[in-house]
């Protein structure tokens, strides 16, 4: 790989034999859409067997999207997870998502269209849902039994491992946690596949897409293709029978031909992307380039297995690595990159939230919130930046200065808009503040008017940019060849003293050369801010504070300034809850005052065990051995006894834990 600075129109690409772009006839820009995924994955994490979204929750979320996001372009609702219903039409295609739904897909498609929105469906046209003995269900347009298309593994094929979604990491079959998998084919993994070499297979696969298109579905999200292609998953191992490269290409080609014929967007959610995604970028409108968003947070956006390339899906674990490396195959009339859904409510700070939205947008990817009406809190603003969404409306695609994610210069992205304006995205994935500098001449631009798309303010005439970004911070600039009359200004931000508990908290001091008031924001670390008053949380660590002044039309906005300070307090940096009720999957707790709290934990009636820990993998300190709904925990690091809880009845519970006094309290929530 190599690093270079070139014209905006010719970004630096990795030098590999397969690096030539594959043009497509692609009439679509990446959609803005909401997905049901968060509802499903939260319930899966807490061990709820039946986790398919009920219609009343779907409707509540549709109403929320309709009221808050639709007018900004989020006009697609995708029902994620394969569902549990085996209600089929005469050709073997699923008509609804859940056996507990009153209505079918056609109903919801019609309802959404009445609101000016559309339905998207998570599915795979290679799945067969009928039993091998079925003789009633016919391939559309033929008298061929759908059951005759079932792909039977060779007699000498090794049996696949038992698919246990509670331990399968990011590859777990959606909606199947601790439950039997409806439609599972014993001896061939979790799915019954089409044999593409059988008569009628093409009609079945293409008819699958037409079936949904006919009910007004313009978007299908196709999953688990690696399980078809190789029968292997790098978390699970052997999960089924591998297929030939020719069979895999045939399946993809049929899907794309049908999507082109019926006006459907083909989103591939899992793919091995062998030979530099040779087949996927030829046939898909978009390809997911990282693992499932899962818990969300910065860890999944940027840090999980950072810099490590796996040989199969997902070659890159986190979205930043995936966007960066695969950027060279993406562009207008080329495949687009899908960083998976966005759970903006899981990020620690507004700075992280802006960065998450910015990288999905700058990379020209799909923007797909999965936060819900009752989980978003006050953070919906992150999805509502009209200046940033204008990039998606313009079908913008940016590229990093190198696609090598191990180089920091890969954290500078650029690209042209259709009217000739240039976009510059500056990112900081690191754990300390970093200087990002770019001379506009290096991207073929001279002195231009510069606008900060998150401050919604002009920075003035500039021929370069140099800014210190806080950790996990970002800046998105729009460069326009026009005059601007605002007067430049700067900020002087005084050093912040260290803080040691229980000293009074520091007061922030900064001034702008314009005389306008400066506002402050904690970008990362153990503190909050109210006006110019810092409030350390009581945790130890380094906090980064940003000083901003957005101008007033006469004065330009200032380049934000960063200061940091060290805090020393009695509380742990992080806290996680593990338990039998989460299948020992960690749930992040949040420090509120002196209490670590977690809400809406589904617990079944009866005896349960649990522990608190300051890491998500028991590599640090843990606390347990308490008994009852309230009591005192003890340090149990190294294998000490678990806490014991006897839940009086099924339901949602909250827990609080003071890591200083070690007092805990469990309460049932209404």
N, C-alpha and C positions, 0 to 999 in steps of 0.2 A: 504494500500500500504506500501511497505517497501523499504529501501535503503540497498544495499549491494555491495560489491566488490567481483567479482568472476573471474574465468578464462575467457579469451576471448571467449571460446567456449560455455560458459554457462552464458550469461548475466542475470542480475537480472530482473525478470518478476513480474508483478503484480500478487498477490495471489488471484485469483478468480476461481470459479468452472469451468468456461468455458475456462481457460487459456491454455489448451492443444492445441498444434499446429495441424493444419489440413494440412496434406501433400497433394500436388497436383502433377499430372504429367504435369509439366510446362516446355516446351522447350524454353521459351523466357526469355531474360533479358529485363528489362524495356527499352523502346525505348527512343532515343533522337529524338525529333521531333519539328517542327515549326507549330504553329497554327495561324489561321486567327483571333482569338478571339479579339486581341487588336483593330483591325480596327472596328469591330462590337461594342465593348463596348464604345469606345470613342464617336462614333456617337450616340449611345443610350444616353450617358450622356448629350450630348449637344442638345438633343431633335430632332435629325434628324429621321423622320419617316422611310424612306427607308434606312436601314443601312447595307444591305448585301454587301459583298465585290464584286466589279465588277471584271471582268476577267482581265482587264489591270492592276489593282492593285495586283491581285493574281499572275499574271505573273511576275511583277516587284519584288515581294517578293520571288517567286521561283528562279528567277535569282540571287537574293542576297544570298539566302541560298546556292544555287549551287556553287557560287563563294567563299563563306566565311566559310561555316559550313559543307557542305556535306562530305568533305574529313576527317572530324573529327568524323563522325558517325551520323550526323543529316541528315538522309536520308528518312524522312517521312514528308509529308505535310498534315496537318489535316484541313479540311474545317469545321469550327465550326459554331454554330447557326443552328437552324432547317431549315432555308431557307424559301422561300415563293412560290416555284414552286410546282404545283400539276400536273406536267407532269408525268404520271405513265406508267409503262409497263403493259402487259396483266394480270399480277398477282397482281397489285396494289402497286408496289414498285416504289419509286421516282427515276426518271432517272437523275435529275439535281438539282442544288441548288437554282437557282434564275430564275425568269421569264425573267430577262434581260440578262441572259447568252446566248451567241450564241452556246456554246458547252455543252455537258453533262458530267456526272461523268466518263463515259467510255473514253471519249476523254482525259480528264485530267489524268486519270490513265495511259493511253497509253503514253501520253506526258512525264509524270514523269518517267516512266520506261525507256524511251529513254535517260533520263539523269542519270539513275542509282539511282532513288528515287522511292518512292511509295506514294500512296494516302491513307489517312485516312479519315473516314467519321463519323460525329456526327449524331446520329440517335437513334431510339428506336424501336426494332422489335415488340413491343407491340402496336405501333401506327397503326391505320387504316386511310387511306387517301380517301376512296371512300365515296360517299353519301349513306345513308340507302336505297335509291331506286335503286341503281345501280344493274343491273342484267347481265352486260357484263364481269365484271372483276372476274376471277375465281382463287381460291386457286391453287397454282402451283401443277400440277400432279393430279388434281381432277376436277370434274364438280361442285364443291361447290362455291356458290357466296361468294366473300370476304365480301360483305355487311352483310351476315348472321352471321358473327363473331362479329359484333359490340356489345359491352358490354353496355346494356341499364340499367340505374339505376332503382331501384325499384320505383314504383309510389309514395310511401310515403317518399322517400329520400328527405332530405332538399336540397334546391338549393345551389350550390356553390356560393361563393362570386364572384363578377365580377372581373376578373383578369385584373388589371391595372398595366402594367409593369413599369409605371413611378414612382410607389410608393411601389414597392414590394421588395426593398432591393436586397439581393444577390440571391433571388430565381426568379427574373424576367425572364419570357420566353425570350430567346435570340432572338434579332432581331425584337421584336414586340413593341418597345417603341412608345406609342401614336398612334398605328396603329391597325386596326382590325387584329385578329389572324387567318391566313389562316388555315382552317381545324378544327377550334374550334367547339366543340360539345356543343350546348346550353344544360344546365342542367347537364353536366357531367364534368365541369371544362374546362381546356384549351385543352384537348386532347380527341380523340376518341380511346378507348382502345379495345384490343382483349379480348373476353371472352374465357379464356383458357379451359373452360369446353365444348365448342362447337366442333362438328366434323369439322376437317380441321384446327383447331387452331395450332396444333403442326406443320403441314406442312407449314402453313403461317409463323410462327415465324422462323422456321429453314430455310425456303426458303428465307426469308429476308436476312439472313446472307450469304447464298450460292449465292444469286444474286450479292452481292457486292464482295464476294470472287472470283466469276467467272470473274469479270472485273479486277482482280488484286489488290483488296483492302485487306491488311492484318491486318487492325486495325479499330475497331469500338468503338466509345465513346458513351455509353448509359447513357441517362440523365433522370431526373424526376421520378425515381423509387419510391420515397416516395409518390408522388402524386397518383401512382397506388396502393401502398401497403396500405396506410392509408387514402388517400384523404385529407391529412392535411399538412399544411406548417406553421412553427412557425412564419413566418413573415406575411403570408396571411390569416391563419386560414383555414376554410373548402374550399377545392378546387376540390372536386370530391367524388366519391363513394369508400369507403374502400373495400379491397379484403382480403380474408382469408390468413392465413399464408401458407396453403397448395397451394393455387393458386399462391402466390408470389414465393414459392420455385419451383413450376412447371415451371413458366416462366423463372426463372434463370437457371434451369437445362437444359431446351431446348436450351437456348442461349449458354451455355457452351458446350453442346454436339455438336451443330452445329459448334461452333468455333473450337473445337478439330478436328472435321471431316474435316473442310475445311482450317485449318491453319490460323485462325484469332485470333488476340489478343483482349481479352474482357476487356475493360476499363470501369468501372462504375463510373460515374461522380457525382451522388447523390444517397445516400442510408441511410436509418435510422440506420442501423447497430445494430439492436436490439439483445439482448442476446449476447453481446460482438461480434457482427458481425458474428454470427453463420452461417448464410446462405451465406452472401457475401464472406466471406473468403473461403468458400467451393467451390464456383463456379466462382468467378471473378479472372482474372489475376492481376488486380489492382483495388483499391478502393480509391476514393478521400476522404481525411480525414479532410477537412476544407471547408470553404465557397469559393465562386468564388474569384479569385484574384482581380477582379473589378478594383479599382483605383490603385492597387499595393501599393507601398511604404512599409516602415517598419511596419506601423500600421496593414496592412493585413498579413504580414509575422509573426508578433510576439505579437502585442499589443491588437488587437480587442478582447474584452470580455475575456481577458487573465485569465486563471485559472477557467473559468466557463464552466461546462459541461452541455449541454442541453440534454433533454431526447430523442430528435429525430434529424433528419438531420438539420444542421450539428452539431453533438454532440460537436465538438470543432470548434470555429470560425476561429482561426488563424492556420497557417501551423505548427509553432513550437509546439504548444500544441498538435495538431493532430499527428504529427510525433512522439512526445515523448510518448503520452499515448498508441497509437496503435502499437508502435514498437514491443510489445511482440507477436503480431500475424504474424509478417513479417519475411521472411527469404528465403533462396534458396529453391525452390520447395514448397514455400508457397506464399500466397498472398503478393503483393507489395503495398506500400503506395504512393498515388498520392497527392502531395501538390498543385495541380492545376498549371496553367501556370505561367511563370515568366515574369514580365515586368521590366527588369533590368534598363530601362531608368527612372523609377519613383523613384529610390532610391536616397538619398541625397548625399552619398559619395561612394568612391570605397570600403571602409571598409564594408559598408552595402552590397554592391554588392557581394563581396567575400563571406560574410556570407550567403546570400541567395542561391548562387550556392552550397556552401559547405553543407548546411543542406539537401537540396534535394538529393545530391550525397551520403553523409554519410548514410542517411536513406535508401539507396538502392531504391530510387524512380525514377519516370519518370522525365526526364529533358526536359522541353517543353517551349522554348522561344516563346513569341508572339510579341516581339518588331518587328518593321517593318524597312524596308530599309531606310525610311525617319523619323524614330523616335529614332533610336538606337544611333545617334550621334557618339561619339568616344568610345562607351562602349562595343563593340562586344567582346573585349578581355576577358570579364568575362565568355563567353561561350567557349573560345578557350584554356583553360588550359589543355594541353594534359596529364600532370601528374595527374590531378584530374579526367579527363575523363577515365583514365586507370582503375579507380575503377569501373565505369559503364561497361567497356569492360570485366572486370573480374567477373561481376555479383556480386559485393560486396554488402553486407548488414551489416550495423552497428547497434548497440543498445546503448542506454544511460545507465548509471550506475543505474538509477532508471527510471521507466516510469511514475513517479508522477511529472507532470510539475510544481507543486508548490515548488519543492525542487531544489535548485541551482545545486546540483550534477547531476541533469538530463541534464545539459548543457555540460557534458563530455560524449562523445560517443566513443566506441571502436568496433573493429571487425577484423577478420582475412581475409587476401586475400588467394587465392587458392594456392599460392606458399609458404605460411607460414608467410609472412610478416604481421605485425600488423598495423592497422590504428588507429590513435587517433585524434578525433575532439574535439577541445576546443572552446566553444562558450560563449558569454556574451550578454544575452538578456536585461540586466539591463540598467539604465540611468546614471550610474556612472561606473568608472573603477573597475574591479574585478580581484582578484587573482585566477587563476586556477592552481591547483597542482595535479599531478598524479604520484605515484610511480609505475614503470612498473611491479614490482613484484606482485602488486595487481591484475594485469591482466595476470599473468603467463609468464611474459617476464623478461629477465635479462638485462645485459648491451648490448646495441645494437647501431648500426649506425642510426642516426635520420636525416631525411630529411624534410625540410619545403616545402610543395607542392605549396605554393603560392609565396614564395621567390625563388623557384627553386634552392635551395641551401642546402648543408649538414650543420647540426648543430654540428656534431661530435659524439663521443661515449658518451652515456648517460644511466643512469639507472632510471631517473625520469625527469619530466619536471615541471617547475614552471614559470609561465608567468603572468604578469599583462596585461589584455586585455582592450582596450578602450570600452566604451559603444557601443553595436551593432557590436563588433569586433569578430574575430575568428582566429583560427590557425588549420591547418590540417597537421598532421605529419605522415610519413611513417617510421616504425621501422623495420630495416633489420639486421639479424645476420651476419654482415660482418665487416671486418676491415676498418678503415678509417684513413687517415694520416693527415687530415687537423688540424691546430692548433686552439684551441678554442680562441675566443675573446669575449669582452664585450663592452658595450656602457655606457658612462657616459653622462647623459642628464641633463643639468642645468635647474633649475627652471625658468619658464617663468613669468615675471611680469604681473600684471593686466593692463588692458588698459581701459582708459576712453576717449571717443570722446571729442575733436578732436586731442588728443595727437598723436605724431608719433607712428607708429606701432612697436611692439617688434621685435627684431632680435633673432633668435634661435641660441643656442650654445650647441653643443654636440661633443664628441670625442670618437673614437673607440680605444681600446687597440692595435689593429693591425696597427694603423696609417692610415688606409684606410678612404676615405671620407664617412661621414654619410649623408643619405638622409632623408627628412622629409615628412610627409603626415598628413593632417588634417583628423582625423578619424570621427569626428562629431563636430558640433558646428559652431558658426558664424564667420568663418574665412576661408581664403584660404592661400596657401603658394606658394612662388616662390623661389626656392633655399632655403636659410635660412631666407628669409624675410617673416614674417607673414603679412597678409592683412586682418584685421578685416572687416566684411561686414557692420558694422554700427548697427547691432542688439545687443541686450543685451543677455547674457547667458554665459555658460561655454563651451569653446572649448577644445577638446582633440587632442593632437598632438603626433604622433608616430615617433620615430627615428629608422632608420633601417641601417644595414650594411650587405650586402649579401655575403661577403667573396670574395676570388679570386682564390680558389683552394688550395692555401697554408694556408690561414686563413679560418677557418670555418665561416659560417654565424653567426651573433650574435642574441641572443634573443632580439626582438624589445623592446624598452623602451617607456613608456608613461608619458607625462607631460600634465597638464591642466592649463588654465588661465581663469580668469573672464574678460569678456568684457562688457562695458557699452556704449551703443550707442543710437541714437534717433529713430531707426526704430523698428517696431514691430517684434516679433519673427516669426510669420507666417502671411500670408495673403491669403484670399480666395475670389473668385468672385462667386456671386449668381445672377441668373436672370431668367426672363420668358423664355429666350432662352435656358436655361439649366434645365427647369422645377424646378428651385430653388435648383438644385443639386450643391454642392460646387465644384469649380475648383481651384486647388492650383495654386497660383501665385509664381513667382520666383523673388528674389531681384537682380537686375542688376544695379550696381552703387547705385543711390538713388531712383531708380524706381522699383516698383513692376510691373511685366509684365506678360501677358498671351497672347499666340499666337494661331492662327488657331481656333478661336471660330466661329462656324456656327451661323449666325443670319439671321432670315427672315426679309424681308423688312417691314417697318412700325414701329409703336410704340412698344417699349420694356421698361421693368423696370429692375432695378438691384441694388445690393449693394455690397460693399466691407466689409469684416469682418475679424477679427484676429483669429477667431476660425471657425471650420467647422460645427458648430451647433448654432451659434448666442448666445453663452454663454458668450461672451466677449464684445468687442467694435465693432460697425459697422458704416459705413459711407455711406451716400446717399444724396438725395435731389437735386443733380446737374441736370442741363438740357442741352442737346445738346451733340455734339461730343467732345467738350472740355469745361472745366470749373473748378469750385472748389466745392468739396464735403464738407458736414458738418457732424459732429458726430450725428448719428441718433439712438443711442442705446436706446432700450426701446420702439420701435415702430414708430420712425420717418419716414418721407416720403422716398420712394424709389427714386433712380436716374432715370431720364427719358432719353431715347435714341430713336431717330427716324432714323432707318437705311434706307439709301437711296435706297438700293436694297439688294436682297438675296446675301449671300456670306460669306467668312471667314473674320473675323476682329481680330485686336489686340487691347489691351488696356494697358496703363501704368498709374500707380497711385503712387504719392509721398505722403506717409503717414505723412510727416512732414509739407509740404506746402499744402497738400490736393488737389493739382492740378491733373487732370486726362486728358487723351487724347485717343480717339477712332480713329482708322484708318482702312480702308479696306485694306486687303492683296490681292495681285494678286495670 
